[in-house]
Amino acid sequence: MKILVQRVSKAGVKVDGENIASIANGILVFVGFDPNDSINQIIKLTKKLLNYKVFNDSYGRVALSVLEVEAEILLIPQVTLSVNTDKGLKPSFSSAASPEKGLDLFQSFKSHIESSYSRVQTGKFGANMSVSLINEGPITYWFEA
């Protein structure tokens, strides 16, 4: 399981030209799954995602978490985080979870986050999405479990 987290002042996602989700102050989270991922990785990265220091405190230091500032979360499924790019000039999707497993894991990840935190929106799994964002900082973190 891999997640790319960006601190944003604004982010949104469209499918077929229609806005399906948007957030203001928060984090945009791109998530990809590997074939062997399970609830163990979801639990580990959910805890990290909600508690990792992403936001500035009153002194301007990156010292506050999503939970501490009550930020919004926009989850975007992104299979390309799990593709293999080591050989040639074309990505290999064999190192990514199957679409069925990826969907199941994405829904589990969303549900697990929502069981602890309610300010979550999502993109649409399997859709061709247009994602817009304003990255603040810029702050971008990569996590893998």
N, CA, C and O atoms as a DFTB+ gen file, in Angstrom:
580 C
 N C O
     1  1       0.855      -1.171       0.000
     2  2       0.000       0.000       0.000
     3  2       0.897       1.229       0.000
     4  3       1.876       1.311       0.742
     5  1       0.542       2.163      -0.839
     6  2       1.320       3.393      -0.971
     7  2       0.372       4.580      -0.931
     8  3      -0.701       4.550      -1.535
     9  1       0.772       5.625      -0.216
    10  2      -0.022       6.844      -0.240
    11  2       0.895       8.049      -0.430
    12  3       1.977       8.136       0.149
    13  1       0.428       8.958      -1.249
    14  2       1.098      10.231      -1.488
    15  2       0.173      11.301      -0.918
    16  3      -0.964      11.452      -1.366
    17  1       0.667      12.039       0.070
    18  2      -0.136      13.011       0.808
    19  2       0.358      14.413       0.509
    20  3       1.552      14.691       0.618
    21  1      -0.553      15.295       0.133
    22  2      -0.204      16.688      -0.133
    23  2      -1.080      17.596       0.714
    24  3      -2.302      17.453       0.738
    25  1      -0.439      18.535       1.414
    26  2      -1.194      19.536       2.163
    27  2      -1.731      20.545       1.161
    28  3      -0.984      21.073       0.338
    29  1      -3.034      20.809       1.234
    30  2      -3.663      21.687       0.256
    31  2      -4.516      22.756       0.928
    32  3      -5.037      22.565       2.027
    33  1      -4.643      23.881       0.238
    34  2      -5.609      24.895       0.666
    35  2      -6.921      24.688      -0.074
    36  3      -7.965      25.219       0.306
    37  1      -6.836      23.890      -1.157
    38  2      -8.017      23.602      -1.957
    39  2      -7.704      22.413      -2.865
    40  3      -6.611      22.316      -3.423
    41  1      -8.687      21.504      -3.007
    42  2      -8.535      20.386      -3.930
    43  2      -9.921      19.905      -4.328
    44  3     -10.884      20.029      -3.571
    45  1      -9.997      19.363      -5.514
    46  2     -11.277      18.843      -5.992
    47  2     -11.072      17.791      -7.048
    48  3      -9.982      17.639      -7.599
    49  1     -12.136      17.066      -7.322
    50  2     -12.079      16.026      -8.340
    51  2     -13.375      16.069      -9.156
    52  3     -14.474      16.226      -8.625
    53  1     -13.190      15.923     -10.470
    54  2     -14.312      15.880     -11.410
    55  2     -14.284      14.551     -12.149
    56  3     -13.221      13.997     -12.429
    57  1     -15.474      14.053     -12.457
    58  2     -15.641      12.890     -13.318
    59  2     -16.649      13.286     -14.382
    60  3     -17.757      13.720     -14.068
    61  1     -16.262      13.137     -15.639
    62  2     -17.113      13.532     -16.766
    63  2     -17.578      14.987     -16.647
    64  3     -18.726      15.310     -16.952
    65  1     -16.665      15.860     -16.196
    66  2     -16.966      17.284     -16.081
    67  2     -17.787      17.679     -14.878
    68  3     -18.040      18.866     -14.671
    69  1     -18.210      16.716     -14.078
    70  2     -19.038      16.997     -12.900
    71  2     -18.190      16.946     -11.630
    72  3     -17.462      15.980     -11.401
    73  1     -18.289      18.000     -10.800
    74  2     -17.594      18.000      -9.509
    75  2     -18.207      16.927      -8.625
    76  3     -19.409      16.941      -8.360
    77  1     -17.361      15.980      -8.163
    78  2     -17.892      14.936      -7.287
    79  2     -17.403      15.075      -5.848
    80  3     -17.991      14.494      -4.935
    81  1     -16.325      15.845      -5.638
    82  2     -15.813      16.066      -4.285
    83  2     -14.885      17.266      -4.295
    84  3     -14.199      17.526      -5.284
    85  1     -14.868      17.998      -3.185
    86  2     -13.923      19.109      -3.035
    87  2     -13.702      19.376      -1.556
    88  3     -14.577      19.146      -0.722
    89  1     -12.508      19.868      -1.256
    90  2     -12.152      20.229       0.114
    91  2     -11.460      21.584       0.110
    92  3     -10.996      22.063      -0.925
    93  1     -11.403      22.186       1.288
    94  2     -10.635      23.417       1.475
    95  2      -9.357      23.020       2.225
    96  3      -8.605      22.184       1.725
    97  1      -9.094      23.572       3.371
    98  2      -7.885      23.290       4.138
    99  2      -7.828      21.815       4.531
   100  3      -8.658      21.337       5.304
   101  1      -6.841      21.099       3.990
   102  2      -6.758      19.685       4.316
   103  2      -5.641      18.984       3.603
   104  3      -4.607      19.573       3.286
   105  1      -5.870      17.694       3.352
   106  2      -4.881      16.893       2.649
   107  2      -5.537      16.143       1.492
   108  3      -6.654      15.637       1.597
   109  1      -4.809      16.096       0.407
   110  2      -5.179      15.299      -0.757
   111  2      -4.340      14.032      -0.670
   112  3      -3.114      14.100      -0.576
   113  1      -4.995      12.881      -0.702
   114  2      -4.313      11.608      -0.504
   115  2      -4.539      10.712      -1.718
   116  3      -5.656      10.261      -1.970
   117  1      -3.471      10.461      -2.464
   118  2      -3.513       9.501      -3.554
   119  2      -3.130       8.145      -2.968
   120  3      -2.141       8.049      -2.240
   121  1      -3.888       7.105      -3.269
   122  2      -3.626       5.796      -2.663
   123  2      -3.621       4.704      -3.727
   124  3      -4.500       4.639      -4.587
   125  1      -2.596       3.841      -3.640
   126  2      -2.475       2.696      -4.533
   127  2      -2.245       1.437      -3.717
   128  3      -1.650       1.485      -2.640
   129  1      -2.716       0.317      -4.230
   130  2      -2.628      -0.940      -3.494
   131  2      -1.848      -1.985      -4.272
   132  3      -1.896      -2.040      -5.501
   133  1      -1.126      -2.815      -3.524
   134  2      -0.355      -3.921      -4.070
   135  2      -1.132      -5.220      -3.859
   136  3      -2.026      -5.259      -3.014
   137  1      -0.818      -6.287      -4.603
   138  2      -1.580      -7.530      -4.504
   139  2      -1.636      -8.145      -3.103
   140  3      -2.635      -8.768      -2.746
   141  1      -0.587      -7.978      -2.314
   142  2      -0.537      -8.606      -0.994
   143  2      -1.021      -7.696       0.130
   144  3      -0.912      -8.065       1.300
   145  1      -1.547      -6.532      -0.188
   146  2      -2.025      -5.626       0.864
   147  2      -3.237      -6.213       1.574
   148  3      -4.015      -6.977       1.003
   149  1      -3.368      -5.826       2.845
   150  2      -4.458      -6.338       3.675
   151  2      -4.859      -5.271       4.684
   152  3      -4.373      -4.140       4.638
   153  1      -5.732      -5.638       5.576
   154  2      -6.184      -4.726       6.613
   155  2      -5.022      -4.251       7.484
   156  3      -5.094      -3.164       8.057
   157  1      -3.963      -5.035       7.595
   158  2      -2.801      -4.630       8.411
   159  2      -2.178      -3.341       7.887
   160  3      -1.862      -2.441       8.665
   161  1      -2.000      -3.249       6.564
   162  2      -1.444      -2.035       5.981
   163  2      -2.423      -0.872       6.127
   164  3      -2.014       0.260       6.383
   165  1      -3.699      -1.150       5.967
   166  2      -4.718      -0.110       6.104
   167  2      -4.704       0.469       7.510
   168  3      -4.736       1.689       7.673
   169  1      -4.656      -0.378       8.520
   170  2      -4.628       0.089       9.915
   171  2      -3.390       0.939      10.163
   172  3      -3.478       2.019      10.747
   173  1      -2.237       0.450       9.720
   174  2      -0.978       1.169       9.937
   175  2      -0.995       2.548       9.272
   176  3      -0.650       3.547       9.903
   177  1      -1.396       2.603       7.997
   178  2      -1.342       3.885       7.291
   179  2      -2.483       4.824       7.682
   180  3      -2.335       6.041       7.570
   181  1      -3.602       4.295       8.132
   182  2      -4.667       5.170       8.639
   183  2      -4.181       5.918       9.867
   184  3      -4.361       7.131       9.974
   185  1      -3.568       5.199      10.789
   186  2      -3.039       5.828      12.013
   187  2      -2.001       6.890      11.661
   188  3      -2.017       7.995      12.203
   189  1      -1.107       6.542      10.754
   190  2      -0.066       7.488      10.349
   191  2      -0.681       8.711       9.669
   192  3      -0.302       9.843       9.970
   193  1      -1.623       8.487       8.758
   194  2      -2.253       9.572       8.009
   195  2      -2.948      10.570       8.929
   196  3      -2.812      11.780       8.748
   197  1      -3.679      10.077       9.898
   198  2      -4.439      10.965      10.790
   199  2      -3.573      11.673      11.819
   200  3      -3.949      12.736      12.313
   201  1      -2.422      11.104      12.150
   202  2      -1.600      11.654      13.232
   203  2      -0.279      12.286      12.798
   204  3       0.395      12.922      13.608
   205  1       0.096      12.118      11.532
   206  2       1.370      12.672      11.062
   207  2       1.303      14.193      11.025
   208  3       0.267      14.766      10.688
   209  1       2.385      14.830      11.365
   210  2       2.442      16.297      11.423
   211  2       2.540      16.868      10.005
   212  3       3.536      16.676       9.309
   213  1       1.485      17.573       9.600
   214  2       1.368      18.101       8.244
   215  2       1.161      19.615       8.253
   216  3       1.562      20.299       7.312
   217  1       0.543      20.138       9.303
   218  2       0.117      21.537       9.345
   219  2       0.971      22.366      10.304
   220  3       1.550      21.853      11.262
   221  1       1.026      23.663      10.013
   222  2       1.828      24.578      10.825
   223  2       1.131      24.923      12.136
   224  3      -0.093      25.031      12.203
   225  1       1.947      25.093      13.175
   226  2       1.439      25.590      14.449
   227  2       1.514      27.119      14.445
   228  3       1.837      27.721      13.422
   229  1       1.221      27.736      15.567
   230  2       1.207      29.209      15.645
   231  2       2.597      29.827      15.463
   232  3       2.711      31.035      15.256
   233  1       3.653      29.010      15.538
   234  2       5.018      29.497      15.324
   235  2       5.499      29.264      13.889
   236  3       6.641      29.577      13.554
   237  1       4.620      28.712      13.045
   238  2       4.978      28.453      11.662
   239  2       5.718      27.150      11.444
   240  3       6.214      26.899      10.346
   241  1       5.800      26.312      12.472
   242  2       6.483      25.019      12.352
   243  2       5.481      23.943      11.961
   244  3       4.329      23.978      12.392
   245  1       5.913      22.990      11.149
   246  2       5.068      21.851      10.790
   247  2       5.001      20.958      12.029
   248  3       5.925      20.193      12.303
   249  1       3.888      21.065      12.782
   250  2       3.812      20.397      14.071
   251  2       2.413      19.894      14.427
   252  3       2.203      19.410      15.539
   253  1       1.452      19.999      13.505
   254  2       0.080      19.616      13.823
   255  2      -0.455      18.592      12.815
   256  3      -0.111      18.626      11.634
   257  1      -1.291      17.694      13.300
   258  2      -1.862      16.627      12.471
   259  2      -3.238      17.002      11.934
   260  3      -3.808      18.025      12.312
   261  1      -3.751      16.178      11.065
   262  2      -5.114      16.322      10.543
   263  2      -6.099      16.390      11.703
   264  3      -6.982      17.247      11.725
   265  1      -5.945      15.486      12.665
   266  2      -6.852      15.458      13.815
   267  2      -6.772      16.741      14.628
   268  3      -7.792      17.257      15.084
   269  1      -5.565      17.253      14.809
   270  2      -5.382      18.445      15.641
   271  2      -5.970      19.700      15.018
   272  3      -6.438      20.580      15.740
   273  1      -5.955      19.801      13.690
   274  2      -6.501      21.006      13.043
   275  2      -7.886      20.766      12.438
   276  3      -8.490      21.675      11.869
   277  1      -8.382      19.528      12.568
   278  2      -9.681      19.159      12.011
   279  2      -9.768      19.463      10.516
   280  3     -10.739      20.041      10.027
   281  1      -8.720      19.053       9.815
   282  2      -8.612      19.282       8.372
   283  2      -9.499      18.306       7.603
   284  3      -9.921      17.278       8.131
   285  1      -9.768      18.647       6.363
   286  2     -10.520      17.769       5.482
   287  2      -9.569      16.818       4.760
   288  3      -8.381      17.103       4.608
   289  1     -10.109      15.689       4.320
   290  2      -9.334      14.689       3.591
   291  2     -10.051      14.378       2.277
   292  3     -11.260      14.145       2.256
   293  1      -9.290      14.379       1.188
   294  2      -9.804      13.940      -0.104
   295  2      -8.977      12.740      -0.542
   296  3      -7.791      12.873      -0.844
   297  1      -9.612      11.553      -0.577
   298  2      -8.953      10.320      -0.984
   299  2      -9.172      10.070      -2.468
   300  3     -10.302      10.108      -2.955
   301  1      -8.083       9.815      -3.179
   302  2      -8.145       9.551      -4.612
   303  2      -7.473       8.203      -4.891
   304  3      -6.276       8.055      -4.646
   305  1      -8.225       7.219      -5.400
   306  2      -7.586       5.956      -5.776
   307  2      -6.693       6.180      -6.993
   308  3      -7.107       6.795      -7.976
   309  1      -5.453       5.670      -6.912
   310  2      -4.520       5.884      -8.024
   311  2      -3.653       4.654      -8.215
   312  3      -2.626       4.494      -7.555
   313  1      -4.069       3.799      -9.111
   314  2      -3.385       2.539      -9.375
   315  2      -1.934       2.767      -9.793
   316  3      -1.080       1.929      -9.503
   317  1      -1.640       3.855     -10.451
   318  2      -0.285       4.062     -10.967
   319  2       0.762       4.220      -9.864
   320  3       1.958       4.169     -10.150
   321  1       0.342       4.409      -8.612
   322  2       1.322       4.433      -7.523
   323  2       1.948       3.059      -7.309
   324  3       3.047       2.947      -6.765
   325  1       1.247       2.023      -7.737
   326  2       1.726       0.656      -7.506
   327  2       2.288      -0.026      -8.746
   328  3       2.673      -1.193      -8.677
   329  1       2.344       0.663      -9.867
   330  2       2.890       0.021     -11.064
   331  2       4.409      -0.076     -10.980
   332  3       5.059       0.666     -10.243
   333  1       4.953      -1.002     -11.747
   334  2       6.397      -1.176     -11.814
   335  2       6.914      -0.364     -12.997
   336  3       6.460      -0.540     -14.127
   337  1       7.859       0.519     -12.727
   338  2       8.436       1.368     -13.769
   339  2       9.924       1.077     -13.991
   340  3      10.626       1.861     -14.630
   341  1      10.401      -0.059     -13.457
   342  2      11.831      -0.362     -13.518
   343  2      12.343      -0.704     -14.909
   344  3      13.486      -0.394     -15.244
   345  1      11.501      -1.343     -15.723
   346  2      11.970      -1.799     -17.038
   347  2      11.255      -1.058     -18.150
   348  3      10.063      -0.763     -18.062
   349  1      12.001      -0.766     -19.187
   350  2      11.415      -0.222     -20.402
   351  2      10.757       1.131     -20.241
   352  3      11.048       1.881     -19.309
   353  1       9.859       1.429     -21.174
   354  2       9.212       2.733     -21.229
   355  2       7.700       2.648     -21.056
   356  3       6.978       3.609     -21.321
   357  1       7.232       1.485     -20.609
   358  2       5.799       1.296     -20.406
   359  2       5.577       0.740     -19.001
   360  3       6.272      -0.192     -18.596
   361  1       4.620       1.292     -18.251
   362  2       4.387       0.789     -16.894
   363  2       3.834      -0.630     -16.911
   364  3       3.065      -1.002     -17.797
   365  1       4.237      -1.413     -15.918
   366  2       3.703      -2.762     -15.751
   367  2       2.721      -2.748     -14.585
   368  3       3.083      -2.410     -13.458
   369  1       1.486      -3.114     -14.867
   370  2       0.442      -3.114     -13.841
   371  2       0.414      -4.409     -13.040
   372  3      -0.427      -4.559     -12.154
   373  1       1.313      -5.349     -13.326
   374  2       1.317      -6.634     -12.636
   375  2       1.680      -6.499     -11.156
   376  3       1.370      -7.391     -10.366
   377  1       2.324      -5.411     -10.772
   378  2       2.682      -5.222      -9.358
   379  2       1.597      -4.483      -8.583
   380  3       1.760      -4.226      -7.390
   381  1       0.493      -4.137      -9.243
   382  2      -0.634      -3.472      -8.577
   383  2      -1.723      -4.500      -8.272
   384  3      -1.817      -5.533      -8.936
   385  1      -2.533      -4.211      -7.276
   386  2      -3.665      -5.079      -6.948
   387  2      -4.629      -5.123      -8.137
   388  3      -4.727      -4.165      -8.904
   389  1      -5.323      -6.222      -8.276
   390  2      -6.334      -6.335      -9.328
   391  2      -7.406      -5.269      -9.086
   392  3      -7.548      -4.788      -7.962
   393  1      -8.159      -4.897     -10.120
   394  2      -9.217      -3.901      -9.920
   395  2     -10.208      -4.290      -8.819
   396  3     -10.632      -3.433      -8.043
   397  1     -10.580      -5.565      -8.743
   398  2     -11.531      -6.010      -7.727
   399  2     -10.948      -5.859      -6.321
   400  3     -11.599      -5.339      -5.415
   401  1      -9.707      -6.325      -6.159
   402  2      -9.064      -6.220      -4.846
   403  2      -8.780      -4.763      -4.513
   404  3      -8.962      -4.344      -3.370
   405  1      -8.338      -3.989      -5.492
   406  2      -8.073      -2.568      -5.265
   407  2      -9.313      -1.831      -4.782
   408  3      -9.239      -1.020      -3.859
   409  1     -10.451      -2.112      -5.404
   410  2     -11.706      -1.482      -4.986
   411  2     -12.060      -1.875      -3.555
   412  3     -12.437      -1.026      -2.746
   413  1     -11.936      -3.157      -3.249
   414  2     -12.233      -3.634      -1.895
   415  2     -11.319      -2.961      -0.867
   416  3     -11.781      -2.520       0.186
   417  1     -10.028      -2.885      -1.174
   418  2      -9.075      -2.253      -0.254
   419  2      -9.341      -0.757      -0.121
   420  3      -9.250      -0.204       0.975
   421  1      -9.671      -0.101      -1.231
   422  2      -9.964       1.331      -1.175
   423  2     -11.181       1.589      -0.290
   424  3     -11.169       2.499       0.539
   425  1     -12.221       0.794      -0.466
   426  2     -13.425       0.959       0.359
   427  2     -13.119       0.678       1.832
   428  3     -13.640       1.359       2.715
   429  1     -12.281      -0.319       2.096
   430  2     -11.881      -0.619       3.475
   431  2     -11.077       0.523       4.075
   432  3     -11.278       0.887       5.234
   433  1     -10.166       1.089       3.289
   434  2      -9.359       2.222       3.749
   435  2     -10.255       3.403       4.099
   436  3     -10.108       4.006       5.162
   437  1     -11.178       3.731       3.211
   438  2     -12.110       4.828       3.452
   439  2     -12.933       4.560       4.710
   440  3     -13.068       5.441       5.560
   441  1     -13.474       3.375       4.834
   442  2     -14.290       3.024       5.998
   443  2     -13.481       3.078       7.288
   444  3     -13.970       3.533       8.322
   445  1     -12.241       2.610       7.213
   446  2     -11.393       2.622       8.409
   447  2     -11.089       4.062       8.848
   448  3     -11.118       4.365      10.041
   449  1     -10.805       4.930       7.905
   450  2     -10.580       6.343       8.249
   451  2     -11.854       6.932       8.824
   452  3     -11.815       7.605       9.854
   453  1     -12.987       6.687       8.170
   454  2     -14.257       7.268       8.619
   455  2     -14.697       6.752       9.990
   456  3     -15.483       7.411      10.670
   457  1     -14.207       5.597      10.398
   458  2     -14.554       5.095      11.731
   459  2     -13.892       5.927      12.830
   460  3     -14.319       5.898      13.984
   461  1     -12.838       6.673      12.457
   462  2     -12.141       7.536      13.414
   463  2     -12.315       9.018      13.123
   464  3     -12.083       9.858      13.992
   465  1     -12.725       9.342      11.895
   466  2     -12.721      10.736      11.459
   467  2     -13.761      10.927      10.365
   468  3     -13.823      10.132       9.428
   469  1     -14.573      11.963      10.469
   470  2     -15.711      12.094       9.550
   471  2     -15.505      13.026       8.356
   472  3     -16.327      13.026       7.440
   473  1     -14.450      13.805       8.338
   474  2     -14.298      14.819       7.289
   475  2     -13.547      14.265       6.078
   476  3     -12.466      14.736       5.725
   477  1     -14.155      13.243       5.447
   478  2     -13.519      12.517       4.352
   479  2     -14.412      12.548       3.121
   480  3     -15.617      12.309       3.204
   481  1     -13.800      12.847       1.974
   482  2     -14.467      12.744       0.683
   483  2     -13.579      11.898      -0.223
   484  3     -12.395      11.708       0.057
   485  1     -14.157      11.390      -1.312
   486  2     -13.374      10.519      -2.183
   487  2     -13.629      10.790      -3.659
   488  3     -14.653      11.340      -4.065
   489  1     -12.638      10.373      -4.431
   490  2     -12.811      10.300      -5.867
   491  2     -13.568       9.021      -6.175
   492  3     -14.073       8.360      -5.267
   493  1     -13.648       8.671      -7.450
   494  2     -14.409       7.500      -7.881
   495  2     -13.456       6.435      -8.403
   496  3     -12.740       6.654      -9.380
   497  1     -13.453       5.301      -7.753
   498  2     -12.567       4.202      -8.141
   499  2     -12.854       3.776      -9.575
   500  3     -14.010       3.583      -9.950
   501  1     -11.802       3.628     -10.376
   502  2     -11.920       3.153     -11.741
   503  2     -12.317       4.204     -12.762
   504  3     -12.349       3.927     -13.962
   505  1     -12.619       5.404     -12.295
   506  2     -13.044       6.464     -13.214
   507  2     -11.837       7.246     -13.725
   508  3     -10.776       7.257     -13.100
   509  1     -12.018       7.893     -14.864
   510  2     -11.031       8.839     -15.368
   511  2     -11.335      10.172     -14.689
   512  3     -12.287      10.862     -15.054
   513  1     -10.523      10.524     -13.708
   514  2     -10.779      11.704     -12.880
   515  2      -9.878      12.862     -13.277
   516  3      -8.750      12.663     -13.728
   517  1     -10.392      14.072     -13.102
   518  2      -9.594      15.290     -13.226
   519  2      -9.448      15.846     -11.816
   520  3     -10.427      16.239     -11.183
   521  1      -8.217      15.871     -11.341
   522  2      -7.946      16.312      -9.973
   523  2      -7.258      17.666     -10.028
   524  3      -6.295      17.859     -10.770
   525  1      -7.765      18.601      -9.230
   526  2      -7.127      19.915      -9.133
   527  2      -6.719      20.141      -7.688
   528  3      -7.362      19.640      -6.765
   529  1      -5.648      20.898      -7.497
   530  2      -5.187      21.160      -6.139
   531  2      -4.312      22.392      -6.084
   532  3      -3.697      22.794      -7.072
   533  1      -4.274      22.974      -4.911
   534  2      -3.295      24.005      -4.580
   535  2      -2.514      23.455      -3.400
   536  3      -3.012      23.410      -2.275
   537  1      -1.273      23.032      -3.672
   538  2      -0.409      22.446      -2.659
   539  2       0.192      23.572      -1.843
   540  3       0.799      24.489      -2.397
   541  1       0.027      23.510      -0.533
   542  2       0.556      24.541       0.359
   543  2       1.869      24.082       0.967
   544  3       1.980      22.954       1.448
   545  1       2.844      24.945       0.945
   546  2       4.154      24.649       1.542
   547  2       5.285      24.803       0.531
   548  3       6.077      25.735       0.672
   549  1       5.404      23.972      -0.447
   550  2       4.637      22.754      -0.682
   551  2       5.032      21.675       0.325
   552  3       6.205      21.496       0.652
   553  1       4.031      20.978       0.796
   554  2       4.217      19.848       1.703
   555  2       3.684      18.613       1.002
   556  3       2.503      18.545       0.660
   557  1       4.560      17.630       0.787
   558  2       4.191      16.362       0.168
   559  2       4.940      15.253       0.890
   560  3       6.154      15.332       1.079
   561  1       4.204      14.210       1.294
   562  2       4.810      13.061       1.982
   563  2       4.442      11.787       1.239
   564  3       3.364      11.681       0.653
   565  1       5.367      10.810       1.275
   566  2       5.174       9.504       0.675
   567  2       5.244       8.470       1.792
   568  3       6.197       8.451       2.570
   569  1       4.229       7.608       1.867
   570  2       4.215       6.540       2.864
   571  2       3.970       5.214       2.168
   572  3       3.238       5.132       1.182
   573  1       4.601       4.172       2.707
   574  2       4.449       2.844       2.146
   575  2       4.380       1.849       3.302
   576  3       5.132       1.947       4.272
   577  1       3.472       0.898       3.182
   578  2       3.376      -0.136       4.225
   579  2       3.344      -1.496       3.577
   580  3       3.265      -2.509       4.271
